[in-house]
Amino acid sequence: MRHTYQAVLRGNELEWTDEAPQRLDDGRPVHVSVTILESSASQGERMAEALGELARMNAMAEVTDPAAWEREQRQDRPLPGRTS
């Protein structure tokens, strides 16, 4: 059975950010697979670049009522028990 544990890799050592696996207590080697996740800063930078490009393109120029546009995109339905 596979389990996922959260850790930070510092150099050649893993620093557990949550509960550490119990199997490591006996000191025997354990095979692991590590996936390097992109930092949230780079994701935020990419999002800012994408939004900046949309602004430069004036991509939403035809939208005169943002709330109506959003409702149309999301196809909102009235919530039960609410009149508006």
Secondary structure in CASP SS format (residue, H / E / C, confidence):
PFRMAT SS
TARGET T0000
AUTHOR 0000-0000-0000
METHOD secondary structure of the structure
MODEL  1
M C 1.00
R C 1.00
H C 1.00
T C 1.00
Y C 1.00
Q C 1.00
A E 1.00
V E 1.00
L E 1.00
R E 1.00
G C 1.00
N C 1.00
E E 1.00
L E 1.00
E E 1.00
W E 1.00
T C 1.00
D C 1.00
E C 1.00
A C 1.00
P C 1.00
Q H 1.00
R H 1.00
L H 1.00
D H 1.00
D H 1.00
G C 1.00
R C 1.00
P C 1.00
V C 1.00
H C 1.00
V C 1.00
S C 1.00
V C 1.00
T C 1.00
I C 1.00
L C 1.00
E C 1.00
S C 1.00
S H 1.00
A H 1.00
S H 1.00
Q H 1.00
G H 1.00
E H 1.00
R H 1.00
M H 1.00
A H 1.00
E H 1.00
A H 1.00
L H 1.00
G H 1.00
E H 1.00
L H 1.00
A H 1.00
R H 1.00
M H 1.00
N C 1.00
A C 1.00
M C 1.00
A C 1.00
E C 1.00
V C 1.00
T C 1.00
D C 1.00
P H 1.00
A H 1.00
A H 1.00
W H 1.00
E H 1.00
R H 1.00
E H 1.00
Q H 1.00
R H 1.00
Q C 1.00
D C 1.00
R C 1.00
P C 1.00
L C 1.00
P C 1.00
G C 1.00
R C 1.00
T C 1.00
S C 1.00
END
